[in-house]
Amino acid sequence: MASSFLSVFLLFISVYTADGFLHYVVARCQFNSTELNDIQYITSYYYNKFELLRFDSRVGEFVGFTELGVKNAERFNKGPEVAQARARRETYCQHNIGNEYQAVLSKSVQPTVKLHSITPSAGKHPAMLVCSVYDFYPREIRVKWTRDGQEVSSGVTSTDQLADGDWYYQVHSHLEFTPRSGEKISCVVEHASLKQPLVTDWDPSLPESERNQIAIGASGLILGLILSLAGFIYYKRKAKGRILVPTN
């Protein structure tokens, strides 16, 4: 769990919308675990789009970024505000992070696996298989290839786990290989959501969608040939019925 870097946000609106002006405070907790030493508490005070001052638990005091912010930072650091801000790392962050781990971070979502070829195999030329793993959580995952039950290490490249922006991740693994008759190639996924590895075997036959496209294309070609032949026969019959008029 220490590998995840997460944030909890809390937005305080100190309502000030007269003539479109806005003053607000954003408090956030950044953490790698539920341990207090792995938690960072940050409070930022804004006026419209400008940050006036900030408290960062790693700094331990308020810091101003504008003339007004510097004055308020000096005042807060001499008053009870700085002690209250230091305490929120434990009273606010650690408490809520514990709830997040119980409600969200302990959950897992099983991945969806799609296996396809991006280079048609022909003769002894290498082909490329892609094992795409989608919509899994948490981030940690292992994707490997097997050939007739034996793990393959050469000719394998993989992307990093890519965040989808909605707590889910995806990863893509590529295998370069030369097809051999009768062999069995599989993509094996190991993840916390799975009781046992998820094995997807490569089927070299065309998927149904591609078979349908080929069938439609072949039907169109045959229909075109039939129409062309019918037109040619019609033309020949019309040519036989014509009366030739001699010319001087």
Secondary structure as UniProt FT lines:
FT   TURN            2..3
FT   STRAND          6..14
FT   HELIX           18..20
FT   STRAND          23..31
FT   HELIX           36..38
FT   STRAND          39..47
FT   TURN            48..49
FT   STRAND          50..56
FT   TURN            57..60
FT   STRAND          61..64
FT   HELIX           67..78
FT   HELIX           81..88
FT   HELIX           89..94
FT   HELIX           95..100
FT   HELIX           101..105
FT   STRAND          112..119
FT   TURN            123..124
FT   STRAND          127..137
FT   STRAND          141..147
FT   TURN            148..149
FT   STRAND          150..152
FT   TURN            154..155
FT   STRAND          156..158
FT   STRAND          162..163
FT   STRAND          169..177
FT   TURN            181..182
FT   STRAND          185..191
FT   TURN            192..193
FT   STRAND          198..201
FT   HELIX           208..240
//
